[in-house]
Amino acid sequence: MRDNRAGRWRRVVAGLGTSRGERAEALIAPARRGAARPARFFTVHLGFEAADPSVARELAVAYAEALSLLRPELALGASAVSPADAWHRAQRLFCGAVGPDGERCADVADHPGFHHAPGPGGLGWGDGD
């Protein structure tokens, strides 16, 4: 079907609807979903300038932490940084290691020492100094 004009598709869809002697109920119909769709995750890409990748990483961590203070529903652990022209080379900003009680480490990725749960006085676990 190389012809994508609307008139062509109307004939195709109309042809799928019924045949002689059947009810007038189309085979193609809107979804019969009673409830609203469940929430899904989306990603926002923010561009900024930096001298090199290490400076870009520090700025990205600062931006992510600042936005999470303003909007606590943001998934801080899913934050990543990448070059503007290479999104496939994204690197995680935060550790996200899972602790013994299911909490996740809120420290920056590749940090030295213990893991710490989010919040003041968060539980610490793992090897470190």
Secondary structure, DSSP 4 states (H G I P E B T S, - for coil): -----HHHHHHHHHHHH--TTS-S--SS------SPPPP-----------SSHHHHHHHHHHHHHHHHHH-TTS-GGG-EE--TT-GGG-EESB---B-TTS-B--SBTT--S-EE-SSTT--EESS--
